[in-house]
Amino acid sequence: MVRHRPTGRIYAMKVIYGNHEEAVRRQIYREIEILRTADNPFVVRCHGMYDHAGEIQILLEYMDGGSLEGHRISSERSLADVARQILLGLAYLHSQKIVHRDIKPSNLLINAAHQVKIADFGVGRILARTMDPCNSSVGTIAYMSPERINTDLNHGNYDGYAGDIWSFGISILEFYLGKFPFGENIGRQGDWASLMCAICYSNPPEAPATASSDLRNFIACCLQKEPARRLPAVQLLQHRFIMQQSPLSSSSTSSSSSSSTTNLRA
């Protein structure tokens, strides 16, 4: 957290130290480029970039609530409001031909106004500027779609937009369950092979029977093994789960940093 002395405004400063190989430096500038072109209330805003003696400093919007990693959202109404905000950010990014490729709870930030925004475009890609179909496996394995881990699936084709929807679905289900949908311990002890096999070859995780039919169907629309069957962000925004449950009023949500449960109360 930094303060702009002339105005007193608070920002977040992301600092990248040291000299980097050319490939790494290109990735850094790619993130900065994406952040600077993104202009949406559901995407963390980039206010500037400074290159000082090889040290890259990125001035970002400060999200004082931190990330949603480790938070549980048991209220479906609250969960729908969080999902709606993320989808609005994804719909905007996808309309700009931007694929995030690393949607996960730690990259979803919240502020005191209870706004949820997408952050960290370190592995993002602007599809309009490249012929690369984003087949590389950068990102976080736990939230990767099956066809991205195993390129033999889906005839070797990778749809980055559909990949973001899978990652989004896993994140929303994790919020509801309060734990990683494929098992809390899988992959955490270095057993990445078991994790990848579970993602690629087991049935997609589902919302529990205690969830509403709307939520169960919503999760199913995101976690389809076949990428073409996953609904895009603009269609998910019209899903009954989102339409019936959200939005909440701006004064009806709260996030506590002292608890592992996100208390977004109606």
Secondary structure, DSSP 4 states (H G I P E B T S, - for coil): -EE-TTT--EEEEEEE-S---HHHHHHHHHHHHHHHH---TTBPPEEEEEEETTEEEEEE---TT-B-TT-B---HHHHHHHHHHHHHHHHHHHHTTEE-S--SGGGEEE-TT--EEE---TT-EEGGG------S--S-GGG--HHHH-TTGGGG---HHHHHHHHHHHHHHHHHHTS-TT-SSTTTTS-HHHHHHHHHHSPPP---TTS-HHHHHHHHHH--SSGGGSPPHHHHTTSHHHHHH-PPPTTS----TTSSB-----
